[in-house]
Amino acid sequence: MGKREVSDTYITIQDIRDRGVTEEAAGDDAVESAIERACLVTDSYCGRNFLQREETYHLDGTGRRLLLLDDRPIIEIERIAADDLELNPEDYRVYRDEGYIKLVGYTLDLFTRLAGVFPLGEQNIEIKGKFGFQAVPPEVKEACILLVLDILKNRASEADVSKSSSSSTENAVGIRSVKVGDIAVQFEYPNMVTKTSAFARTTGVYEADRLLLKYRKDLEAVVI
């Protein structure tokens, strides 16, 4: 995987500066590298990318009225074709958050095999559209900020951090906690959490896990 562009990240260098990380504590290159890493960790933990993007998928026909997409949420569907027959927008409904498409009525009687359903086949359904989030959710941004602070904290050997400043947010490098609003976030990951199977996958920062849990793709409930 190539280097992530700044425009492809969920937070900015200024977001980190606003949390008290000075250039003396961590230069722009170090912060940018930490942001890139934090975004990759976030994507890995959630099993998804949070940026808006255009994609074209070729899926297997199900022989049913419903077609579940692995990429969700759906922002917009631009084109659906089944066995090279393009569907009209009035022939289907898009359930954006749930990530599935449902054929309506039995207007698709041009299908040669099964009217009103997605015909069985291998990669015979083409879906073109926009996927992802129109705006990165605030919980994702906050989680990324916490991950960056944790990454910078763990590179304390590369920065001149005195014992007197390690317990404050003045430099935000070498710190063990940071106050977010009225919540004080501890950077040590609780031992009791790492022992539970529910948190077998982790970002390494408990509060980041908590913020991102609702966006874990493997834990989403899709009712169709």
C-alpha positions as CSV (number, residue, x, y, z in Angstrom):
1,M,0.0,0.0,0.0
2,G,1.4,3.4,-1.0
3,K,1.8,6.4,1.2
4,R,-1.5,8.0,2.1
5,E,-2.0,11.5,0.8
6,V,-2.7,14.3,3.3
7,S,-6.1,14.8,1.5
8,D,-6.9,11.2,2.2
9,T,-6.6,11.4,5.9
10,Y,-9.3,12.0,8.5
11,I,-7.6,14.7,10.5
12,T,-5.1,17.5,9.9
13,I,-1.8,18.5,11.5
14,Q,-3.6,21.5,12.9
15,D,-6.0,19.1,14.8
16,I,-3.0,17.7,16.6
17,R,-1.5,21.2,17.2
18,D,-4.8,22.2,18.8
19,R,-4.3,19.4,21.4
20,G,-1.0,21.0,22.5
21,V,1.6,19.2,20.4
22,T,4.2,21.9,19.6
23,E,6.6,21.8,16.7
24,E,9.4,21.5,19.2
25,A,7.8,18.3,20.6
26,A,7.0,16.8,17.2
27,G,7.7,18.3,13.8
28,D,5.2,18.3,10.9
29,D,6.8,15.3,9.3
30,A,6.5,13.3,12.5
31,V,2.9,14.4,13.0
32,E,2.0,13.7,9.4
33,S,3.5,10.2,9.6
34,A,1.6,9.5,12.9
35,I,-1.7,10.7,11.2
36,E,-1.1,8.4,8.3
37,R,-0.5,5.5,10.6
38,A,-3.5,6.3,12.8
39,C,-5.8,6.4,9.8
40,L,-4.6,3.0,8.6
41,V,-5.1,1.6,12.1
42,T,-8.6,3.0,12.1
43,D,-9.4,1.5,8.7
44,S,-8.0,-1.9,9.9
45,Y,-10.0,-1.9,13.1
46,C,-13.3,-0.9,11.5
47,G,-12.8,-2.9,8.3
48,R,-13.7,0.0,6.1
49,N,-12.6,3.3,4.6
50,F,-14.5,6.5,5.7
51,L,-13.8,8.6,2.6
52,Q,-16.2,9.3,-0.2
53,R,-15.2,7.4,-3.3
54,E,-16.6,6.2,-6.6
55,E,-16.6,2.4,-7.2
56,T,-17.8,-0.1,-9.8
57,Y,-18.6,-3.6,-8.4
58,H,-19.4,-6.8,-10.3
59,L,-21.4,-9.1,-8.0
60,D,-22.9,-12.5,-8.3
61,G,-26.7,-12.5,-9.0
62,T,-28.6,-14.0,-6.0
63,G,-31.8,-15.1,-7.7
64,R,-33.6,-12.9,-5.1
65,R,-35.0,-9.4,-5.0
66,L,-32.3,-8.3,-2.6
67,L,-28.6,-7.7,-3.2
68,L,-26.3,-6.9,-0.2
69,L,-23.2,-4.8,-0.9
70,D,-20.1,-5.2,1.3
71,D,-19.3,-1.5,0.9
72,R,-21.6,0.7,2.9
73,P,-23.0,3.2,3.5
74,I,-24.1,3.9,0.0
75,I,-24.1,7.5,-1.0
76,E,-25.6,7.2,-4.5
77,I,-26.2,4.5,-7.1
78,E,-25.4,5.7,-10.6
79,R,-26.0,2.5,-12.5
80,I,-27.2,-1.0,-12.1
81,A,-27.0,-3.6,-14.9
82,A,-28.1,-7.2,-14.7
83,D,-26.9,-9.5,-17.5
84,D,-26.1,-6.3,-19.4
85,L,-29.6,-5.0,-19.0
86,E,-29.6,-1.6,-17.3
87,L,-32.2,-1.1,-14.7
88,N,-34.3,2.1,-14.4
89,P,-34.1,3.9,-11.0
90,E,-37.8,3.2,-10.4
91,D,-37.1,-0.5,-10.5
92,Y,-35.2,-0.6,-7.3
93,R,-34.8,0.9,-3.8
94,V,-31.5,1.8,-2.2
95,Y,-31.1,1.3,1.5
96,R,-28.1,3.5,2.0
97,D,-27.0,2.9,5.6
98,E,-27.8,-0.8,5.6
99,G,-26.0,-1.2,2.2
100,Y,-28.4,-3.2,0.2
101,I,-30.6,-2.8,-3.0
102,K,-34.1,-4.2,-3.3
103,L,-36.0,-4.7,-6.5
104,V,-39.6,-3.5,-6.4
105,G,-42.6,-4.9,-8.2
106,Y,-42.2,-7.2,-11.2
107,T,-41.4,-4.7,-13.9
108,L,-38.2,-6.5,-14.9
109,D,-39.9,-9.1,-17.1
110,L,-37.2,-8.7,-19.7
111,F,-35.0,-11.0,-17.5
112,T,-34.8,-14.3,-19.3
113,R,-34.6,-16.4,-16.2
114,L,-36.4,-15.0,-13.2
115,A,-38.6,-11.9,-13.4
116,G,-38.4,-9.4,-10.6
117,V,-35.1,-10.8,-9.1
118,F,-31.4,-10.4,-9.7
119,P,-30.7,-13.3,-12.1
120,L,-28.4,-16.0,-10.9
121,G,-24.9,-15.8,-12.3
122,E,-21.2,-15.0,-11.6
123,Q,-20.3,-11.3,-11.6
124,N,-23.3,-10.6,-13.8
125,I,-24.6,-7.7,-11.7
126,E,-22.8,-4.4,-12.2
127,I,-23.2,-1.7,-9.6
128,K,-21.7,1.7,-10.1
129,G,-22.0,4.5,-7.5
130,K,-20.5,6.5,-4.7
131,F,-19.7,4.9,-1.4
132,G,-18.4,5.9,2.0
133,F,-19.2,8.9,4.2
134,Q,-20.0,12.3,2.9
135,A,-18.3,13.7,6.0
136,V,-15.9,11.8,8.3
137,P,-17.9,11.0,11.5
138,P,-16.7,13.0,14.5
139,E,-16.1,9.9,16.5
140,V,-13.6,8.7,13.8
141,K,-11.8,12.0,13.9
142,E,-11.6,12.0,17.7
143,A,-10.3,8.4,17.7
144,C,-7.6,9.3,15.1
145,I,-6.5,12.2,17.3
146,L,-6.2,10.0,20.3
147,L,-4.2,7.4,18.3
148,V,-1.8,10.1,17.0
149,L,-1.2,11.3,20.5
150,D,-0.5,7.8,21.6
151,I,1.9,7.2,18.7
152,L,3.7,10.4,19.5
153,K,3.8,9.5,23.2
154,N,5.5,6.2,22.4
155,R,8.2,8.0,20.4
156,A,9.3,9.9,23.5
157,S,12.8,8.7,23.1
158,E,13.0,10.8,20.0
159,A,11.9,14.0,21.8
160,D,13.3,16.0,24.7
161,V,10.5,15.5,27.3
162,S,11.3,16.2,30.9
163,K,9.7,14.5,33.8
164,S,8.1,17.8,34.8
165,S,6.3,18.1,31.5
166,S,5.4,14.4,31.0
167,S,2.2,14.7,33.1
168,S,0.8,17.8,31.3
169,T,-0.7,18.4,27.9
170,E,1.7,21.2,27.2
171,N,3.8,19.2,24.8
172,A,1.5,16.1,24.5
173,V,4.5,13.8,24.0
174,G,5.3,11.4,26.8
175,I,1.9,12.0,28.4
176,R,-0.1,9.3,30.0
177,S,-3.5,10.9,29.7
178,V,-5.3,13.8,27.9
179,K,-8.4,15.6,28.7
180,V,-11.1,15.6,26.0
181,G,-13.9,17.8,27.0
182,D,-14.9,16.6,30.5
183,I,-13.3,13.2,30.0
184,A,-9.8,12.3,31.0
185,V,-8.5,9.6,28.6
186,Q,-5.9,7.2,29.9
187,F,-3.4,5.9,27.3
188,E,-2.5,2.7,29.1
189,Y,-4.8,-0.1,27.8
190,P,-6.6,-1.8,30.7
191,N,-5.4,-5.4,31.2
192,M,-9.0,-6.6,31.8
193,V,-10.0,-5.4,28.3
194,T,-7.1,-7.1,26.5
195,K,-8.2,-10.4,28.0
196,T,-11.8,-10.4,26.7
197,S,-12.6,-12.0,23.3
198,A,-15.0,-9.1,22.4
199,F,-11.9,-6.8,22.1
200,A,-9.7,-9.3,20.3
201,R,-9.1,-6.7,17.7
202,T,-7.9,-3.4,19.1
203,T,-6.4,-0.1,18.0
204,G,-4.3,-0.2,21.2
205,V,-6.1,2.7,22.8
206,Y,-9.2,1.8,24.7
207,E,-11.0,5.1,24.2
208,A,-10.4,4.9,20.5
209,D,-11.9,1.4,20.4
210,R,-14.9,2.7,22.3
211,L,-15.4,5.6,19.8
212,L,-15.0,3.3,16.7
213,L,-16.9,0.3,17.9
214,K,-20.2,1.3,16.3
215,Y,-18.4,1.6,12.9
216,R,-16.9,-1.9,13.0
217,K,-18.2,-3.6,9.8
218,D,-18.0,-7.1,11.2
219,L,-20.3,-6.1,14.1
220,E,-23.0,-4.3,12.1
221,A,-26.4,-5.8,12.1
222,V,-28.1,-5.8,8.7
223,V,-31.8,-6.7,8.7
224,I,-33.2,-7.4,5.2
